[in-house]
Amino acid sequence: NRILSSILENPLQKLWEIEIISPEEKKKILFDFNNTGVEYPTDKTIPELFETQVEKSPDHIAIVEVIHEWPHQLTYRQLNNQSGGLACSLVQQGVGDGGNVLVGLMMNRSIDMITGILGITKVGCAYVPLNPKAPATRSKYILCECRAKILVATRRLYEDSENMGRWEGEVIFLENVPPAITSHSPFPIPNAIPSNFAYVIFTSGSTGEPKGVPITHANLSPLLDWGYRSLEFGVKDRFLQNLSYYFDWSVWEIVIGITTGASLYMVPDELLLNPHACAAFMNRNNITVLHITPTHYRYFLNASGTPRMLRYLFLGAEKLSRELVQQAFASVHQDCRVFNMYGPTECTIISAVLEIQRTDVEKFENLSSVPIGGPVGNTGLFVLDKYLNHCPLNVVGELYIAGDGVGSGYLNNPELTLEKFIDFHHSSFDLPRIHHSKLYRTGDLARRLADGNIEFLGRLDHQVKIRGFRIEPGEIESRLGAHEKVKEAVVIDRERENGERYLCAYFVPAGGAVETFDIELLREYLARVFPDYMIPAFFAALEKIPLNPNGKLDRKALPDPGSTGLLSGNDYVLPRTAVEKLIGEIWREVLGIEKIGIDDKFFSVGGNSLNLIRMNARLDQELGIEIPGVIIFQYPTIRMLAQYLSREEKASEIDRKAKVEEGKNRRLQKIQKRRSLK
């Protein structure tokens, strides 16, 4: 009726110009479901918010770093002085003289990492986090793209990073930086202002190179203000610093912690990825706040690792299933608050939040996933059609984001910025106290439910998320296609039975040698330019890439590596001994593959650093043998690992017998001594 009446009123208008949503529904979307605009401080920066907390609780513990099970800690005052020392060193190097100066940061999860973030932002610069495990070529590309002149790093990480020495900029080694005696410098340090970039996060790009997303202190302010008003973090809270600092969600995790008086616990990756050990650590140290991806939290549940002291559990960065939420509620304390969080890097970390109530879980039964909730932090969320018209409730469209958290675009990439950040002024988007001159196109399919919450349905394009990281398969395809022995390549994502997503690369060899192609050649080639989460778990050589009648990729015709022997290149040999059978069972469980031979290599059948640690934890649980992570590189097949474990098991048994014998001898000596005294 609305379409017909509009045509009768104006026969010359185009169909796409007709708004099919009713005025009542439109009012509900704009003013009820997007009513997040509030007044908030617009003049605050990360260093100012932190220093305010230093004044409130100078002697409270800010950071705890666990090194070889021994805690090293800094108070808020000490952290302020230590980061002040770095700020002085940066000024002496000539940075911080205004403008958006970008400084590289290469750190492991540590006190130094937080010192680096604060020290760089104190002088009005933005930190650019580099993955220390990524290939040096990628790190140098990012530094060059940022036009960075200075890199803050630890000496060991820098020297261990192959070829980083060829970078021509200056390096400040944090070990050489003395802490300031006080937080005040003997010479002027320029202060950050809200319009300065605070950080630049690089994400995967479809053109073959990563793209940088700069975010200002002003962009971050409304989200932090929402956190201060909606959550009750304080000096009694202890955060497990779980998220990688080159993952944008970590900015929220770190900054909301150190600006509310909480303590951040920094632990090594080996502990974080061992669910048994990590849950035990969290319980011993009374960890109250955990940010984690659904994939990672599922490992806790599968290993019966339950962090019992949590007050807050934040799940995000991936699709969240109703089943996992039910398991999460069963695993935490009755009073623990559980949240689902959503947001692209381009819109300052978190744009939508749903606090999930235990009584609401049944409402999600007929949905594809748990809703991402509604907008937060002076943000507006809109589900639009391809003509930027509002979609009615329950109608699928593309999710667009407006508001104060929307960034300015991509670093040194005006074309992509114009494509994704739309300059748009229209009365149909008028929201109180929310700036929305730009709409960000998320590329996510969504629909708004009748209660105002938004259900995430997937991607419009082929972008995927692996372990929480956003990845453009086109970047990997481009790199594979550049290899001299590859004629054509396609990269897609698949899902294991446990819900974990992984990448699979299909390619046509340039010489046609499908049967004899050395898969490890491509794996090593990609490892020189990509971090481990971007390396496909599976590679398959094909005679040709299957196409449908329309000439497009036929994804359904691509063989499933998990159920075939495409990858090993070895004859399939069944496990024979009890140890081989145990390892094979654990590999199948961890990797989600039905058919694994004893001569298949762990990393050639889908293994990565995450499930490597899970596998070692399971073996430790079953055999009582602690296995160093490096062992799988030395003994990469089931056959070889079984031989190693058999030797270790015998050695452990000998050691146990020796200790029992030693105990007997000590007891005999005590008895003899007592007798002699009598």
C-alpha positions in Angstrom: 0.0 0.0 0.0 2.8 2.4 0.9 4.5 1.8 -2.5 1.3 2.2 -4.5 0.3 5.4 -2.6 3.8 6.8 -3.1 3.6 6.1 -6.9 0.2 7.7 -7.2 1.5 10.8 -5.4 4.7 11.0 -7.4 4.7 8.8 -10.6 8.2 10.0 -11.7 10.0 8.9 -8.6 12.2 5.8 -8.8 11.2 2.6 -6.9 14.4 2.6 -4.8 13.5 6.1 -3.5 10.3 4.8 -1.9 10.7 4.1 1.8 8.7 1.0 2.6 9.2 1.3 6.3 6.3 2.9 8.2 6.8 6.1 10.1 6.0 4.4 13.4 8.6 1.7 12.8 11.2 4.2 11.6 10.6 6.3 14.8 11.1 3.1 16.9 14.4 2.3 15.1 15.8 5.8 15.4 14.7 7.0 18.8 14.0 3.8 20.8 16.5 1.3 19.5 19.3 3.9 18.8 18.8 6.1 21.9 22.4 5.9 23.1 23.4 9.6 22.7 24.6 11.0 26.0 26.8 13.9 27.1 30.3 12.7 27.9 33.8 14.3 28.4 35.3 15.0 25.0 38.6 16.4 26.3 40.1 13.3 27.8 43.0 11.2 26.5 44.3 7.8 27.5 47.3 9.2 29.5 45.1 11.8 31.3 42.6 9.1 32.3 45.4 6.9 33.5 47.1 9.6 35.5 43.8 10.5 37.1 43.7 6.9 38.4 47.3 7.2 39.5 46.3 10.1 41.8 43.4 8.0 43.2 45.3 4.8 43.9 49.1 5.4 43.5 50.1 2.4 45.6 47.6 -0.1 44.2 49.0 -2.9 42.0 48.5 -1.9 38.3 50.4 -4.7 36.5 51.3 -8.3 37.5 53.6 -10.2 35.1 54.1 -13.9 35.7 57.6 -15.1 34.7 58.4 -18.7 35.3 55.5 -18.8 37.8 57.0 -15.9 39.8 55.0 -12.6 39.9 56.6 -9.3 39.1 54.4 -6.3 39.7 54.2 -2.5 39.5 52.0 -0.1 41.3 50.1 2.6 39.5 52.8 5.2 40.6 55.6 2.9 39.4 53.9 2.3 36.1 53.4 6.0 35.6 57.1 6.7 36.3 58.3 3.9 34.1 56.2 5.0 31.2 57.3 8.6 31.9 60.9 7.4 31.4 60.0 6.1 27.9 58.2 9.4 27.1 61.4 11.3 28.0 63.4 9.1 25.7 61.0 9.6 22.8 61.1 13.4 23.2 64.9 13.2 23.2 64.7 11.3 19.9 62.7 14.2 18.5 59.2 12.7 18.4 56.0 14.1 19.9 56.4 17.5 18.2 52.8 17.7 17.1 50.7 15.9 14.4 49.9 12.3 14.2 53.4 10.7 14.6 53.3 6.9 14.6 55.7 4.8 16.6 56.1 1.1 16.2 55.8 -1.2 19.2 57.1 -4.8 19.3 56.5 -6.5 22.6 55.3 -9.8 24.1 52.6 -9.7 26.6 54.4 -8.1 29.5 54.8 -5.1 31.8 57.0 -3.6 29.0 54.1 -3.8 26.6 51.9 -1.6 28.8 54.8 0.7 29.5 55.3 1.1 25.8 51.6 1.9 25.1 51.5 4.5 27.9 54.9 6.0 27.1 54.1 6.5 23.4 50.6 8.0 24.0 51.9 10.3 26.7 53.8 12.3 24.1 50.9 12.6 21.7 52.0 9.8 19.4 50.1 6.8 18.3 51.4 3.2 18.9 51.5 0.7 16.1 51.5 -2.8 17.6 53.6 -5.4 15.7 53.2 -9.1 16.2 56.6 -10.3 17.3 55.9 -13.7 15.9 55.0 -12.4 12.4 57.6 -12.4 9.6 59.9 -9.4 9.6 58.8 -8.6 6.0 55.3 -7.9 7.3 56.5 -5.8 10.3 58.7 -3.7 8.0 55.9 -3.2 5.6 53.7 -1.9 8.4 56.4 0.4 9.7 57.1 1.8 6.2 53.3 2.3 5.6 53.1 4.3 8.9 56.3 6.3 7.9 57.5 5.4 11.4 60.9 6.6 12.3 61.1 4.9 15.7 60.4 1.4 16.9 60.1 0.6 20.7 61.1 -3.0 21.3 63.0 -5.3 23.6 66.4 -6.2 22.4 65.8 -10.0 22.4 62.6 -9.7 20.3 64.2 -7.3 17.8 67.3 -9.4 17.3 65.3 -12.7 17.1 63.2 -11.2 14.3 65.0 -12.2 11.2 65.9 -9.3 8.8 64.5 -6.6 11.1 68.1 -5.3 11.2 67.6 -4.0 7.7 65.0 -1.5 8.9 66.5 1.9 8.6 64.7 3.6 11.5 65.8 4.2 15.1 65.2 1.5 17.8 64.6 2.3 21.4 65.3 -0.8 23.5 63.1 -0.6 26.6 65.7 -2.3 28.7 67.9 0.7 28.3 65.3 3.2 29.3 65.5 4.3 33.0 62.2 5.0 34.7 61.6 8.7 35.5 62.2 9.5 39.2 58.9 11.2 39.2 56.2 11.3 36.5 57.3 14.8 35.6 60.0 15.3 33.0 62.9 17.8 33.5 62.0 19.2 30.0 58.6 19.8 28.3 56.7 16.8 27.1 54.0 17.6 24.6 50.6 16.4 25.8 48.3 14.2 23.7 45.1 16.0 22.6 41.8 14.2 21.8 42.2 14.6 18.0 45.6 12.8 18.0 45.7 9.2 16.8 46.0 6.9 19.9 46.8 3.8 17.9 46.9 2.2 14.5 45.8 -1.4 14.1 46.6 -3.2 10.8 44.1 -5.8 9.5 44.1 -8.1 6.6 43.5 -6.5 3.2 42.1 -8.0 0.0 44.8 -6.5 -2.2 47.6 -8.6 -0.8 48.8 -6.2 1.9 47.5 -5.3 5.3 45.6 -2.0 5.8 46.0 0.4 8.8 43.1 1.7 10.8 43.9 4.9 12.9 41.7 5.7 15.9 41.9 8.9 17.9 41.5 9.4 21.6 38.2 11.2 20.8 36.9 8.1 19.0 37.7 6.0 22.1 36.1 8.4 24.6 32.4 7.5 24.2 33.1 3.8 24.6 35.1 4.3 27.7 32.4 6.6 29.1 29.9 3.9 28.5 32.1 1.4 30.4 32.5 3.8 33.3 28.7 4.2 33.5 27.5 0.7 32.8 30.1 -1.5 34.4 31.4 -1.4 38.0 35.2 -2.1 37.6 37.4 -1.0 40.4 40.4 -1.7 42.6 39.0 -5.1 43.6 39.0 -6.3 40.0 41.7 -8.4 38.4 41.8 -8.6 34.6 43.5 -11.5 32.8 45.2 -9.7 29.9 44.2 -12.3 27.4 43.9 -10.5 24.0 46.9 -10.0 21.7 47.8 -6.3 21.7 47.7 -6.2 17.9 44.0 -7.2 18.1 41.9 -4.1 18.6 39.7 -5.5 21.3 42.9 -5.5 23.6 42.8 -1.7 23.6 39.5 -1.8 25.5 40.6 -4.6 27.8 43.8 -2.7 28.7 42.6 0.9 28.9 39.3 0.2 30.8 41.4 -1.8 33.3 44.1 0.7 34.0 41.8 3.7 34.1 39.4 2.1 36.7 42.0 1.0 39.3 41.9 -2.7 38.3 45.0 -5.0 38.2 46.1 -6.4 34.8 47.6 -9.9 35.0 50.1 -10.6 32.2 50.8 -14.2 31.5 52.7 -16.1 28.8 50.9 -17.5 25.7 51.8 -21.1 26.9 49.6 -20.6 30.0 46.8 -18.8 28.2 46.4 -21.5 25.7 46.5 -24.4 28.2 42.9 -24.4 29.5 43.6 -26.6 32.6 46.6 -24.5 33.7 45.0 -21.2 32.8 41.8 -21.9 34.7 43.8 -23.0 37.8 45.9 -19.8 37.5 42.7 -17.7 37.3 41.2 -19.4 40.4 44.5 -19.1 42.4 44.7 -15.4 41.6 41.0 -14.5 41.9 40.7 -13.2 38.4 37.4 -11.4 38.1 37.3 -10.1 34.5 37.9 -12.1 31.3 37.6 -11.0 27.7 37.8 -14.0 25.3 36.6 -15.2 21.9 34.0 -18.0 21.8 36.5 -20.4 20.2 39.0 -19.9 23.0 36.4 -20.1 25.8 35.2 -23.4 24.3 38.6 -24.8 25.0 38.1 -24.0 28.7 34.7 -25.8 28.7 36.0 -28.9 26.8 38.8 -29.2 29.3 36.5 -28.7 32.3 38.4 -25.6 33.2 36.1 -23.3 35.0 37.3 -19.8 36.2 35.0 -19.7 39.3 35.8 -16.2 40.6 34.7 -14.3 37.5 32.4 -11.3 37.9 32.4 -10.4 34.2 32.7 -12.7 31.2 32.9 -10.8 27.9 32.6 -12.9 24.7 33.1 -11.4 21.3 34.8 -11.1 17.9 33.1 -14.2 16.6 29.6 -15.6 16.1 28.2 -16.7 19.5 26.1 -19.9 19.7 23.2 -20.4 22.1 24.8 -23.7 23.1 28.0 -22.1 24.2 26.2 -19.4 26.2 24.3 -22.2 28.1 27.6 -23.9 28.8 29.2 -20.6 29.9 26.4 -19.9 32.4 26.9 -23.4 33.8 30.6 -22.8 34.2 30.6 -19.4 36.0 29.3 -18.2 39.3 25.6 -17.4 39.6 26.3 -13.6 39.9 28.8 -13.4 36.9 27.6 -11.0 34.2 27.9 -12.4 30.7 28.1 -10.2 27.6 28.2 -10.6 23.8 30.3 -7.8 22.2 30.5 -6.8 18.5 32.4 -4.2 16.6 34.8 -3.6 13.7 38.2 -2.1 14.1 37.1 0.9 12.0 34.5 1.9 14.6 36.6 1.8 17.7 36.5 -1.8 19.0 32.9 -2.2 20.3 29.8 -0.9 18.6 27.1 -3.2 20.0 26.7 -5.1 23.3 24.2 -7.5 24.7 24.2 -8.4 28.4 22.8 -11.9 28.3 20.4 -12.9 31.1 20.2 -16.5 32.2 16.4 -16.4 31.6 16.8 -15.1 28.1 18.7 -18.0 26.6 15.6 -19.8 25.4 14.7 -16.8 23.3 17.6 -17.5 21.0 16.4 -21.0 20.1 15.2 -20.0 16.6 18.0 -17.7 15.8 21.2 -18.5 13.9 23.3 -17.0 16.7 23.0 -15.1 19.9 22.2 -11.4 19.0 24.9 -8.8 19.2 22.5 -6.5 21.1 22.1 -2.8 20.6 24.4 0.2 20.1 26.7 1.6 22.9 28.9 4.6 23.3 27.0 7.3 21.2 26.8 4.8 18.3 24.0 4.3 15.8 23.3 1.0 14.2 21.3 0.8 11.0 20.2 -2.2 8.9 20.0 -0.8 5.3 19.2 -2.1 1.8 21.6 -1.4 -1.1 20.0 2.0 -1.7 20.7 3.0 2.0 17.0 2.8 2.9 16.0 1.4 6.3 15.0 -2.2 6.3 11.8 -3.1 8.3 12.1 -5.2 11.4 13.2 -8.8 10.7 14.2 -8.0 7.2 17.8 -8.8 6.3 20.1 -6.0 5.1 23.7 -4.8 5.6 24.7 -3.3 8.9 26.0 0.2 8.9 27.5 2.1 11.8 27.4 5.8 12.6 28.5 7.8 15.6 31.5 9.3 17.4 33.5 6.1 17.4 33.6 5.9 13.6 37.2 6.4 12.5 38.4 8.7 9.7 39.3 5.9 7.3 42.2 3.8 6.3 45.8 5.0 6.6 47.2 6.2 3.2 44.3 4.5 1.4 41.8 7.2 0.1 40.2 4.9 -2.4 39.2 2.2 0.1 38.2 4.9 2.6 35.7 6.4 0.0 34.3 2.9 -0.6 33.8 1.9 3.1 33.3 5.3 4.9 30.3 7.0 3.3 29.8 10.8 3.7 26.0 10.8 4.2 23.7 13.5 5.5 20.1 12.6 5.5 17.1 13.4 7.7 16.2 9.7 8.0 19.3 9.3 10.1 18.9 12.1 12.6 19.8 11.0 16.1 20.1 13.1 19.2 23.7 13.9 20.2 25.2 11.4 17.8 27.5 12.6 15.0 26.8 10.6 11.9 28.2 12.5 8.9 29.9 9.2 8.0 28.4 5.8 7.8 30.7 2.8 7.9 29.8 -0.2 5.7 30.5 -3.2 7.8 29.9 -5.8 5.1 28.0 -7.8 7.7 24.5 -9.2 7.0 22.1 -8.5 9.8 18.5 -8.0 10.8 16.9 -6.1 13.6 14.6 -8.1 15.8 11.3 -6.9 17.2 13.0 -6.3 20.6 15.5 -3.9 19.0 18.5 -6.4 19.2 20.5 -7.1 16.1 21.1 -10.6 14.8 24.4 -11.1 13.0 24.0 -13.4 10.0 27.3 -13.5 8.2 29.3 -11.7 5.6 28.4 -10.1 2.3 31.8 -10.8 1.0 34.3 -13.6 1.7 36.0 -11.9 4.7 36.4 -14.4 7.5 37.4 -14.4 11.2 39.9 -16.9 12.4 40.6 -17.0 16.2 39.0 -13.6 16.4 41.3 -12.0 13.7 39.7 -10.5 10.6 41.2 -12.0 7.4 40.7 -11.3 3.8 41.2 -14.6 1.9 42.1 -12.5 -1.2 45.3 -11.4 0.5 46.4 -15.0 0.9 45.2 -15.9 -2.6 47.2 -13.0 -4.0 50.3 -14.1 -2.3 49.8 -17.8 -3.4 49.2 -16.7 -6.9 52.6 -14.9 -7.0 54.4 -18.1 -6.4 56.2 -19.4 -9.5 54.8 -22.9 -9.1 51.2 -21.9 -8.6 48.9 -21.1 -11.6 45.7 -20.4 -9.7 44.6 -20.3 -6.0 41.4 -20.1 -4.0 41.3 -19.7 -0.2 38.1 -20.4 1.8 37.1 -21.0 5.4 35.5 -24.1 6.8 34.2 -25.1 10.2 35.2 -28.0 12.4 32.7 -30.0 14.4 33.7 -28.1 17.5 32.7 -24.8 15.9 36.3 -23.7 15.2 36.8 -22.0 11.8 40.0 -22.7 9.7 41.4 -21.7 6.3 41.8 -24.1 3.4 43.8 -23.3 0.3 43.1 -24.9 -3.1 45.5 -24.4 -5.9 46.4 -25.5 -9.4 50.1 -26.2 -9.8 51.8 -24.4 -12.7 53.4 -27.5 -13.9 50.4 -29.7 -13.4 52.2 -32.0 -10.9 49.1 -32.5 -8.7 50.2 -35.9 -7.2 53.8 -35.0 -6.4 53.5 -31.3 -5.4 55.4 -30.5 -2.2 52.8 -28.8 0.1 55.4 -27.8 2.6 56.9 -25.5 0.0 53.8 -23.3 0.0 53.4 -23.4 3.8 57.0 -22.2 4.3 56.5 -19.6 1.5 53.5 -18.1 3.2 55.1 -18.3 6.7 57.7 -15.8 5.5 55.1 -13.1 5.0 52.1 -14.0 7.2 51.5 -14.5 10.9 50.5 -18.0 11.9 46.7 -17.3 12.0 46.8 -16.4 8.3 48.5 -19.7 7.2 45.8 -22.1 5.8 45.4 -25.2 7.9 45.0 -27.3 4.7 46.4 -27.1 1.2 45.1 -29.2 -1.7 46.5 -29.4 -5.2 43.8 -29.7 -7.9 43.8 -30.1 -11.6 41.4 -27.2 -12.0 39.3 -24.9 -9.8 35.7 -26.0 -10.0 33.2 -23.5 -11.4 29.4 -23.4 -11.5 27.4 -22.8 -14.8 27.7 -19.0 -14.2 31.5 -19.3 -14.2 31.9 -18.6 -10.5 33.7 -20.6 -7.9 31.7 -23.7 -7.0 32.5 -23.9 -3.3 30.5 -27.1 -2.8 32.6 -28.9 -5.4 35.8 -28.3 -3.5 36.9 -31.4 -1.7 36.7 -31.5 2.1 40.3 -32.1 3.3 39.1 -33.3 6.7 37.6 -36.4 5.2 40.1 -37.1 2.5 43.8 -37.9 2.3 44.6 -34.8 0.1 47.3 -33.4 2.3 49.7 -35.9 3.6 51.3 -37.2 0.4 52.1 -40.3 2.5 50.5 -43.7 2.5 47.9 -43.9 5.1 49.2 -46.0 8.0 47.0 -46.9 11.0 48.2 -46.4 14.5 49.7 -49.7 15.9 50.8 -49.2 19.5 48.8 -47.9 22.5 50.7 -44.6 22.5 50.2 -44.1 18.7 46.5 -44.8 19.2 46.3 -42.3 22.1 48.1 -39.6 20.1 45.9 -40.2 17.0 42.7 -40.0 19.1 43.9 -36.6 20.6 44.9 -35.3 17.1 41.5 -36.2 15.7 39.8 -34.5 18.6 41.9 -31.3 18.5 42.1 -31.0 14.7 38.6 -32.2 13.9 39.9 -34.7 11.3 38.7 -38.2 10.9 41.5 -39.7 9.0 45.1 -39.2 10.2 48.0 -41.5 9.5 51.0 -42.0 11.8 53.3 -40.5 9.2 51.2 -37.3 8.7 52.9 -34.1 10.1 51.0 -32.2 12.7 51.2 -28.8 10.9 50.5 -30.4 7.5 47.1 -31.7 8.7 45.8 -28.4 10.1 47.8 -27.9 13.3 48.6 -24.4 14.6 50.0 -22.9 17.7 46.7 -22.8 19.4 45.8 -26.5 19.1 49.4 -27.5 19.6 49.2 -26.3 23.2 45.8 -28.0 23.5 47.3 -31.2 22.3 50.2 -31.0 24.7 47.8 -30.3 27.6 45.8 -33.4 26.7 48.9 -35.6 26.5 50.1 -34.3 29.8 46.6 -35.1 31.2 46.6 -38.6 29.9 50.3 -39.6 30.4 51.4 -37.2 33.1 54.4 -36.1 31.0 55.0 -32.3 30.6 55.8 -31.8 26.9 57.7 -28.6 25.8 56.1 -26.9 22.7 59.3 -27.3 20.7 59.0 -31.1 20.8 56.3 -31.2 18.0 58.8 -29.5 15.7 61.4 -32.1 16.4 59.0 -35.0 16.3 56.2 -33.8 14.0 54.4 -37.2 13.2 52.4 -39.6 15.3 55.1 -42.3 14.8 58.0 -40.0 15.9 56.1 -38.4 18.8 55.0 -41.8 20.1 58.7 -43.0 20.1 59.7 -39.9 22.0 56.8 -40.2 24.5 57.6 -43.9 25.0 61.1 -43.0 26.0 59.9 -40.2 28.3 57.3 -42.5 29.9 60.0 -45.1 30.6 62.3 -42.4 31.9 59.5 -41.1 34.1 58.8 -44.6 35.4 62.5 -45.1 36.2 62.5 -41.7 37.9 59.4 -42.6 39.9 61.0 -45.9 41.0 64.2 -44.1 41.9 62.3 -41.7 44.1 60.3 -44.5 45.8 63.6 -46.3 46.5 65.2 -43.1 47.8 62.3 -42.6 50.1 62.6 -46.2 51.4 66.3 -45.7 52.1 65.7 -42.5 54.0 63.0 -44.2 56.2 65.4 -47.1 56.9 68.2 -44.7 57.9 65.8 -42.9 60.3 64.8 -46.2 61.9 68.4 -47.3 62.2 69.3 -44.0 63.8 66.5 -44.2 66.3 67.7 -47.8 67.2 71.3 -46.7 67.6 70.1 -43.9 70.0 68.3 -46.4 72.1 
